[in-house]
Amino acid sequence: MIDQSNQSRRSPAPPEDGDDGLEEARLRQQAIGVKLRHMFDQVVNEPVPDEFLDILRRADKKAEGDS
């Protein structure tokens, strides 16, 4: 009888030399992407300063007057 319990615990074959560096680069790129998306979400969710809103309102009024 064959003991199948050890077969399911075996790790996959080790990657070839070129694949190891490529996989590491992919993981690093993925981590950078996750952090960039997190930073972008934080910036998008920040409130717009009142001073900037005032500048936009004045620009809109001036554009309406020029038309």
N, CA and C atoms as an extended XYZ file, in Angstrom:
201
Properties=species:S:1:pos:R:3:atomname:S:1:resname:S:1:resid:I:1 pbc="F F F"
N         0.835       -1.174        0.000 N   MET     1
C         0.000        0.000        0.000 CA  MET     1
C         0.887        1.247        0.000 C   MET     1
N         0.471        2.255       -0.718 N   ILE     2
C         1.255        3.491       -0.839 CA  ILE     2
C         0.732        4.505        0.167 C   ILE     2
N         1.666        5.104        0.912 N   ASP     3
C         1.305        6.144        1.881 CA  ASP     3
C         1.144        7.461        1.127 C   ASP     3
N        -0.098        7.932        0.971 N   GLN     4
C        -0.365        9.144        0.220 CA  GLN     4
C        -0.335       10.398        1.085 C   GLN     4
N        -0.261       10.246        2.385 N   SER     5
C        -0.278       11.423        3.255 CA  SER     5
C         0.956       12.293        3.044 C   SER     5
N         2.105       11.708        2.784 N   ASN     6
C         3.324       12.488        2.571 CA  ASN     6
C         3.341       13.152        1.205 C   ASN     6
N         2.632       12.592        0.235 N   GLN     7
C         2.649       13.155       -1.105 CA  GLN     7
C         1.982       14.515       -1.153 C   GLN     7
N         0.933       14.725       -0.368 N   SER     8
C         0.247       16.007       -0.398 CA  SER     8
C         1.034       17.097        0.316 C   SER     8
N         1.989       16.728        1.152 N   ARG     9
C         2.773       17.721        1.903 CA  ARG     9
C         4.040       18.132        1.198 C   ARG     9
N         4.355       17.491        0.120 N   ARG    10
C         5.591       17.822       -0.595 CA  ARG    10
C         5.500       19.213       -1.193 C   ARG    10
N         6.597       19.935       -1.132 N   SER    11
C         6.633       21.257       -1.750 CA  SER    11
C         6.818       21.083       -3.246 C   SER    11
N         6.366       22.068       -4.017 N   PRO    12
C         6.534       21.971       -5.467 CA  PRO    12
C         8.007       21.990       -5.834 C   PRO    12
N         8.281       21.589       -7.041 N   ALA    13
C         9.673       21.559       -7.502 CA  ALA    13
C        10.258       22.958       -7.421 C   ALA    13
N        11.519       23.070       -7.008 N   PRO    14
C        12.139       24.394       -6.906 CA  PRO    14
C        12.215       25.047       -8.278 C   PRO    14
N        12.038       26.382       -8.327 N   PRO    15
C        12.098       27.062       -9.622 CA  PRO    15
C        13.499       27.031      -10.184 C   PRO    15
N        13.583       27.131      -11.489 N   GLU    16
C        14.890       27.196      -12.125 CA  GLU    16
C        15.534       28.529      -11.777 C   GLU    16
N        16.822       28.651      -11.989 N   ASP    17
C        17.571       29.850      -11.587 CA  ASP    17
C        16.957       31.131      -12.123 C   ASP    17
N        16.585       31.192      -13.382 N   GLY    18
C        16.023       32.397      -13.974 CA  GLY    18
C        14.639       32.708      -13.439 C   GLY    18
N        13.875       31.667      -13.115 N   ASP    19
C        12.512       31.846      -12.612 CA  ASP    19
C        12.493       32.448      -11.215 C   ASP    19
N        13.491       32.144      -10.410 N   ASP    20
C        13.534       32.644       -9.032 CA  ASP    20
C        13.641       34.162       -9.009 C   ASP    20
N        14.505       34.718       -9.807 N   GLY    21
C        14.656       36.167       -9.870 CA  GLY    21
C        13.431       36.841      -10.457 C   GLY    21
N        12.818       36.194      -11.434 N   LEU    22
C        11.619       36.738      -12.067 CA  LEU    22
C        10.463       36.748      -11.070 C   LEU    22
N        10.311       35.690      -10.318 N   GLU    23
C         9.239       35.620       -9.314 CA  GLU    23
C         9.446       36.663       -8.225 C   GLU    23
N        10.688       36.856       -7.798 N   GLU    24
C        10.987       37.869       -6.787 CA  GLU    24
C        10.660       39.268       -7.312 C   GLU    24
N        10.980       39.526       -8.565 N   ALA    25
C        10.681       40.821       -9.171 CA  ALA    25
C         9.173       41.037       -9.259 C   ALA    25
N         8.434       39.998       -9.604 N   ARG    26
C         6.970       40.110       -9.671 CA  ARG    26
C         6.379       40.412       -8.295 C   ARG    26
N         6.871       39.721       -7.277 N   LEU    27
C         6.371       39.963       -5.921 CA  LEU    27
C         6.688       41.375       -5.457 C   LEU    27
N         7.877       41.844       -5.781 N   ARG    28
C         8.271       43.202       -5.409 CA  ARG    28
C         7.397       44.227       -6.128 C   ARG    28
N         7.149       44.005       -7.420 N   GLN    29
C         6.309       44.907       -8.199 CA  GLN    29
C         4.880       44.908       -7.660 C   GLN    29
N         4.383       43.753       -7.286 N   GLN    30
C         3.041       43.657       -6.724 CA  GLN    30
C         2.952       44.423       -5.407 C   GLN    30
N         3.954       44.300       -4.552 N   ALA    31
C         3.961       45.011       -3.270 CA  ALA    31
C         3.992       46.522       -3.490 C   ALA    31
N         4.769       46.972       -4.455 N   ILE    32
C         4.825       48.403       -4.768 CA  ILE    32
C         3.463       48.876       -5.253 C   ILE    32
N         2.817       48.097       -6.103 N   GLY    33
C         1.498       48.449       -6.603 CA  GLY    33
C         0.471       48.573       -5.494 C   GLY    33
N         0.516       47.659       -4.544 N   VAL    34
C        -0.425       47.693       -3.416 CA  VAL    34
C        -0.212       48.966       -2.598 C   VAL    34
N         1.044       49.289       -2.327 N   LYS    35
C         1.335       50.492       -1.535 CA  LYS    35
C         0.931       51.766       -2.287 C   LYS    35
N         1.174       51.806       -3.594 N   LEU    36
C         0.792       52.983       -4.377 CA  LEU    36
C        -0.724       53.170       -4.399 C   LEU    36
N        -1.461       52.064       -4.557 N   ARG    37
C        -2.927       52.178       -4.536 CA  ARG    37
C        -3.417       52.663       -3.185 C   ARG    37
N        -2.796       52.190       -2.117 N   HIS    38
C        -3.173       52.621       -0.769 CA  HIS    38
C        -2.908       54.123       -0.598 C   HIS    38
N        -1.743       54.584       -1.046 N   MET    39
C        -1.415       56.007       -0.943 CA  MET    39
C        -2.375       56.843       -1.781 C   MET    39
N        -2.690       56.394       -2.987 N   PHE    40
C        -3.609       57.115       -3.860 CA  PHE    40
C        -4.985       57.230       -3.210 C   PHE    40
N        -5.462       56.130       -2.626 N   ASP    41
C        -6.769       56.153       -1.949 CA  ASP    41
C        -6.784       57.159       -0.806 C   ASP    41
N        -5.681       57.242       -0.071 N   GLN    42
C        -5.603       58.201        1.027 CA  GLN    42
C        -5.699       59.635        0.504 C   GLN    42
N        -4.997       59.923       -0.575 N   VAL    43
C        -5.004       61.278       -1.136 CA  VAL    43
C        -6.395       61.620       -1.668 C   VAL    43
N        -7.017       60.683       -2.366 N   VAL    44
C        -8.342       60.928       -2.932 CA  VAL    44
C        -9.364       61.205       -1.836 C   VAL    44
N        -9.226       60.551       -0.708 N   ASN    45
C       -10.196       60.690        0.377 CA  ASN    45
C        -9.933       61.877        1.295 C   ASN    45
N        -8.842       62.618        1.060 N   GLU    46
C        -8.572       63.800        1.875 CA  GLU    46
C        -9.561       64.907        1.521 C   GLU    46
N        -9.980       65.692        2.494 N   PRO    47
C       -10.892       66.797        2.183 CA  PRO    47
C       -10.158       67.902        1.414 C   PRO    47
N       -10.925       68.607        0.573 N   VAL    48
C       -10.356       69.716       -0.194 CA  VAL    48
C       -10.292       70.936        0.732 C   VAL    48
N        -9.142       71.596        0.839 N   PRO    49
C        -9.026       72.765        1.717 CA  PRO    49
C        -9.983       73.887        1.291 C   PRO    49
N       -10.522       74.590        2.272 N   ASP    50
C       -11.464       75.684        2.007 CA  ASP    50
C       -10.859       76.755        1.112 C   ASP    50
N        -9.566       77.058        1.296 N   GLU    51
C        -8.918       78.075        0.480 CA  GLU    51
C        -8.940       77.685       -0.994 C   GLU    51
N        -8.729       76.424       -1.271 N   PHE    52
C        -8.731       75.955       -2.650 CA  PHE    52
C       -10.141       76.019       -3.233 C   PHE    52
N       -11.146       75.658       -2.432 N   LEU    53
C       -12.532       75.759       -2.887 CA  LEU    53
C       -12.897       77.206       -3.204 C   LEU    53
N       -12.414       78.149       -2.390 N   ASP    54
C       -12.665       79.571       -2.656 CA  ASP    54
C       -12.046       79.999       -3.987 C   ASP    54
N       -10.843       79.543       -4.252 N   ILE    55
C       -10.177       79.873       -5.516 CA  ILE    55
C       -10.991       79.327       -6.688 C   ILE    55
N       -11.482       78.107       -6.568 N   LEU    56
C       -12.284       77.510       -7.639 CA  LEU    56
C       -13.591       78.274       -7.843 C   LEU    56
N       -14.230       78.692       -6.751 N   ARG    57
C       -15.484       79.456       -6.860 CA  ARG    57
C       -15.249       80.792       -7.577 C   ARG    57
N       -14.148       81.472       -7.201 N   ARG    58
C       -13.840       82.750       -7.849 CA  ARG    58
C       -13.542       82.554       -9.337 C   ARG    58
N       -12.861       81.488       -9.666 N   ALA    59
C       -12.548       81.215      -11.068 CA  ALA    59
C       -13.827       80.923      -11.852 C   ALA    59
N       -14.759       80.184      -11.233 N   ASP    60
C       -16.044       79.915      -11.899 CA  ASP    60
C       -16.828       81.196      -12.134 C   ASP    60
N       -16.863       82.072      -11.136 N   LYS    61
C       -17.600       83.340      -11.282 CA  LYS    61
C       -16.985       84.191      -12.397 C   LYS    61
N       -15.650       84.208      -12.435 N   LYS    62
C       -14.979       84.996      -13.461 CA  LYS    62
C       -15.255       84.403      -14.850 C   LYS    62
N       -15.264       83.092      -14.958 N   ALA    63
C       -15.540       82.441      -16.244 CA  ALA    63
C       -16.971       82.711      -16.684 C   ALA    63
N       -17.912       82.739      -15.762 N   GLU    64
C       -19.299       83.042      -16.094 CA  GLU    64
C       -19.437       84.484      -16.571 C   GLU    64
N       -18.699       85.395      -15.960 N   GLY    65
C       -18.731       86.809      -16.339 CA  GLY    65
C       -18.102       87.054      -17.693 C   GLY    65
N       -17.094       86.266      -18.069 N   ASP    66
C       -16.403       86.422      -19.351 CA  ASP    66
C       -17.241       85.892      -20.512 C   ASP    66
N       -18.186       85.020      -20.256 N   SER    67
C       -18.945       84.387      -21.343 CA  SER    67
C       -19.957       85.292      -21.946 C   SER    67
